[in-house]
Amino acid sequence: MQDHPSNSNPRPNLEPWLRGSLTEVPAVARAVLHAIETAQEDAQRWCAELTTEELHAQPFGMTPAAFHIRHIGRSLDRLLTYAEGNQLDVTQMAALKVELEPGASKEALFQELAMACEEAALRVRALATADFEQFRGVGRKALPTSVGGLLVHCADHTLRHTGQLVTTAKLLLALREAPAAAAK
């Protein structure tokens, strides 16, 4: 993303939406872009130390971190497809069905997230000046929403899964340290 604040931000502890960045983008689209930045930064911050095996682990039956990493990027693609007035294609439907499957390497997961977020940011910018009240149908049943509703949901859904990703990663890191703490 252009103007990405983490590259030169003098206050890296601030969340993207508090950095004063992307001011040239209208507010709703800016919020989506900030949610995408937050997802990327939090995924890197909390999951960088995890192994491929840990990313696919399901501690206490929780959804694996790998799922959330995939789901963030792939759901952005699907939601933005609807926002653009299109329906999902066969490739998107197939990708949806395998989000929970294990096997992708840590590197592949992070590369997919980075590419998906970069593409989503371009698409959000293209929609930034759209008529947010314009009707959009979601899914085969064409459930009613609007361009603006889909953009807001992109931000909401991205941050919801980012929170779940961070929680899972924190638990995995704590479990890694648990045997050492118990031995003290």
Phi, psi and omega in degrees: 000138177292149177063032181290117188291336183291344179287329183221015184291122178286348179235074186294346180282348179281142175292154183308322183291345179259006185269354181074023182264165175060032183294343178282350182262134177305154192305314183295312179295323178300319179297322178294315179298320177294323176297320178296316178298317179301316180300313181296314182294316180291322177299315180293314183298316188264340185249352184302325182276348182285147176277168175303317180297317179294322179298330180264356181290155178236074183298128179056030179079008180290156175294136182297149175303322180302321177301311183297321178299313178295314187296324179302307182292316183289325178289325174301316178301314181294313181297320179290330174299315177295317180300327179281358177089017182248168174254161180293146177261178184299321180296317179294320179294319179295319179296323178300320185289343184245014182299330181272351183292134178283173172120331180291139179288161177305314181298317180295320179298312181291326176294317178299316180298313181299315180294318180295319180291321178297314179295318179298319180299319178297318181291320177297316178300322179293331180269355189303329182250015178291165173285105185293343179272354182296132182299142171221139176259134182253126176078183181298330180275359181051050179302136191284133171203198181221171176303312179297319178299319179291320178295316177299319179293328174304313180294312182300310183294320179298314182288327176299312181286333174295318177298318178294322177298313181297317179299314180297317180297317179298319178296315179298319178294321178293320179295327178296324181273345185303313180300324179292320180292322180292332182283345182286000000 
